[in-house]
């Protein structure tokens, strides 16, 4: 019975455990949202998909959409050579600049502060406090 309550963690693969939990939670929440939407449409006696439906809202900002997708792909590619902390610093800064849409000194400085503080806090919390290896 003692072995039932023991948990052995391999630190070389411990960072792979939490993404599986997050993906599972996201799938459950997506199913709940889909069921709620279907029930709401059924109560209103409306079809699930209307003829006017479109994926993008009117005047969607495609620069931000494709800029975000591009930065995200580059971030994934940069994780292995640069490591978590350095690549996260760079790409959170770039994401902030993309969404800020201005390159004034104040906004660049604030984006830099946000990226440094958030990355260092996340790194410290997971690496030091929880002792979880990051990619």
Secondary structure, 3 states (H helix, E strand, C coil): CHHHHCCCCCCCCCHHHHHHHHHHHHHHHHHHHHHHHHHHHHHCCCCCCCCCCCCCCCCCCHHHHHHHHHHHHHHHHHHHHHCHHHHHHHHHHHHHHHHHCCCCHHHHHHHHHHHHHHHHHHHHHHHHHCCCCCC
